[in-house]
């Protein structure tokens, strides 16, 4: 089970690693002169714009731009957090979770409920 989780984490890290480096920002909403007069925002990296307005829909609603920027900027922290949880909740030599025990001190079989919930979360994302 954790192999699937680790593969999923590695895939996210690879995707993120190929994107423009650094912190991304969303530009202030602006009216771009399109026929629909909808405020739009560009997504910008420290290096250059990732999107721009050529009046063909390559900029985003401000809310969408903010969501893209937030996802890019917070993904590395989230991945580190999941990896830290997997390090704490690993399988020991007895086939139990190295961190989980019952109220009576007995070991909990691995994968423990914590690892199972992580696996369920990535399965739901597919």
N, C-alpha and C positions, 0 to 999 in steps of 0.2 A: 504494500500500500504506500509506504513512504517513497518508494521508487517513483511512483506516479506523481506524488507531490513534488519530489525533487526535480523531476523532468519538467513539470509545469513551471516551477520557479526558474529553472535554467532557461526555459523558453522566454519567459517574461524578461529576464535579465538580458538575453540576447537581443530581443526586440528593442528594449530600451537603450541598450548600448549602441545600436546602429542609428538612433535618432540624433538630432542636433544636441550637442552637449550644453551643459549649463542650465540655469534657471530660465524658464519660459515665462512670458507675461502676455496678457491680453491687452490690446490697445484700448483706449477709451472708446466707448461707442460713438460712432459717427454716422451721419447720413451720407451715403456714398453716391447719391444722385441717381440711384436706380429707380425704375418706374414705380416700385412698390413702396418707396420711402420708408423702409424698415431700417432702424439703427443696426449697424454691423460692427464687429470687432475683428481685428486680425490677431493671429497668434504669432508672437515674435520670440525668437531665441536671443541669447546674448550676441550671437554672430550675425543674424539677419532675419528678415521676416520669413515665417514658414508659410504663411498665406498672404495674399495681397488682393486688392480689388482690381479686377479687370472687367467688372460688370458681368461676369459669367458664373457667379455664385461661389467663388473660391474664398470668401470670407464667411464668418459665422455670425449667427445671432450672438449678442454679448454673453448670454447664459451658456451657450454651447462653447464659446471660446474660453470662458472661465472654467468650465468642466474639463476641457482638454488640458488646459494649463495646470489645473489642480492635479489631474491624474498623472501627468508627466512629472510634476515636481514632487509628488508624495509617493509615487511607486517605489523608489529605492528604499525608503523608510519602511514601507509596508512589507517588502520582500525580506528586508533584514529582520523584521519582527517575526515573520513566519518561520524563517530559518532558526531564529533563537528559540522559538517554541519547539521546533522539531529537535533541536539539540537537547533540550530539557526532557522531552518526551520521546526517548529513543528506546529501542528494544534491548533489554539486558540479556545475559547468558541463560536466564531461566525462561525466556519468552514472555517476559512481563515488561511493563512500562517502567523505565528507570526512575520516574518521578511520582507515579500514582500508586497509592495504597488505599485499601478500604479503611473504614473507621476502626476496624480491629487490627490493622497493621498488615493485612495480607496484601500481596502484590496483585495488581490488576493486569489481566492478559493484554498483550500488545497486538494490534493497535488499540490504545486506550481511547476513551470517549473524546478526548481532546483532539487526537490525531484523526479520529473518525469524522469529527465535525469539520476539520480543515479539508479533508478529502471530499466530504459532501459539498462544501462551499465551492471548490473548484469544479466539481462535476456539474453543479447547477449553472456555472458560468459558461459552460460549453453549449 
